[in-house]
Structure formats: C-alpha cells, structure tokens
Amino acid sequence: MKQSIVYQTKSFRYAFSGLGFFFSKEIKSTIHVIAALAAIATGIFLKITMLEWTIICFCIGLVFCTEIINTAIEDLVDLYSTSRIKKAGKIKDLGAASVLMASFTAFAVALIIYLPKIIRLFH
C-alpha cells in the first residue's frame, strides 16, 4: 500500500512537470492559452449555460491534450530520427493534423454556441 502511494505521488509529479514544460517552453501553448482565454471571455460575456460551459471546457481540454501529445510525438521522432526521413515527416504531420482537427472541432463548437447569441445581440 505504501509503495503504491509513493508511486502515485511520483506519477503526479511527473505529470505536473510535463505540464510545466509544455506551458513554459512550447510557443504553441501560448497560442492555445490565448484562444482558450478568448473562448472563456466570450462565454462570460454571452452568459452561456452550464451545459455550454461544459462543452467549451471539453473542447479547450481536447485541444490542449492533442497539442501535448503532438509535442511528445515530435520530440520522440526527433530523438530517434537524426536526418530527414520521409516516414518521420509523415509521423510528425499526422500528429500536427490531430491538433488541427481538434482545433477545427473546437472552432465549430464555438460557432454553434456563440454565433446565435451574438446574432441576438444585434437584433
């Protein structure tokens, strides 16, 4: 039991270390933070419902998760690929595509939630 608690504590420490690295060293994280803050500010301004907040938060988390996984994939490929190999490029492109798809999904959800409320403001 004691060993399990020590293991769990270390795994949380590693996870928070990864988050710290991502948010302090990756320029892409800044772009996502700005987009997330814009989505949150818009939600506050438009007084979205609790369900809509849940969906927006899920989308924000989805984009961050895919970007973190993509960063890990890129670092792993760079670690094992010393030269420009076609397969390595494809792997990195697929990782980046996952972030793009998550971002498109989040944008579509934002349009579905925010656009009708914005239109109502002007009518």
N, C-alpha and C positions, 0 to 999 in steps of 0.2 A: 504493500500500500504506500509506504513512504517513498519507495523508488518511483512509483507511478506519479506521485505529486511532484517530485523533483523533475521528472521527465516532462510533465505538462507545463511546469513553470518555465523550463528551458525552451520548450517549443513556442510558448507565447513570446518569450524574449526574442527568439529568432524572427518570429513573425513581425513584431514591432520594429525590429532592426531593419527588416526588409521594407516596411512602410517608410521608415525614416530615410533610408537610402533613396527610395523612389521619389519621395517628396522633396528631398534636398538636392539630389544630383541629376535628376532627369528633367530636362527642359519641357518635355511633353506633359509632365504632371502639372506645370504651371498653366498650360493651355486648358487642360481639363478642369483645374480648380476654378479658373475664370469662368468657364462655361457653366460649371455647377453653381457658382455664386450667382451668375446671371439667371439661371433657372430658379434658384431659391428666391432671389429678389422679386422676380416676376410672379412667382407663386404667392408671395406675401402681398404684393401689390394687388393682384387679382383676387385675393381671398379664396384660393382653391379649397376644395373639400378635403376631408381626411383621406378618403379613398384616392383622390387625385395626388395628394402628398405621398401616399404610399407608392403609387405608380412612378412618380417623379423620382423619389428616393431610390427605388429599384433600378431605374434607368441610369441614374448617376452612378450607383454601385456597379452596374453592369459595365459601363464604360471604363471605370477605374480598374475593375478586375481584368478586363480584356487587355488593357494597356499594361498592367503589371505583368500578366502572363506573356504578352508580346515582348516586353523588355527582357524577361527571363529567357525567352526563346532566342532573341537576338544575341544576348550575352553568351549563351550556350553555344550557338553556332559560331560566334567569333572565337570562342575558346578552342574549338576543335577544327576550325577552318582557317588555315594560315594564309591561303590565297583565295582569290575569287573563283569559287567553284559554282557551276550552274545550279546544282542541287541546293547548295547553301543559300543562294539568292532566292530560289523558289520557296524554301522554308521560311525565310525572313519575310518575303512578300505575302505568304499565306497568314503569317502572324499579324502583319500590318492590316491585311484585309479583314481580319476578325475585329480589330479595333474600329475600322471604317464602318463595318456592318452594325456594330453596337452603337456607334455614333449616329448613323443614319436612323436606326431604330429609335434612339432617344430623341432625335430631332422630330421624327414623325409623331411620336407620342406627345412631345411638347406642342406641336401644331394642333393636334387633336384636342388637347386640354386647354391651351391658351387662346387659340385663334377665335373660337366662338365668344369668349369673354372679352377679348379685345374688340371684336366687331360690335358687341353690345355697348361698349363704352362710347362708341361714335354714333350710335343710333338713338 
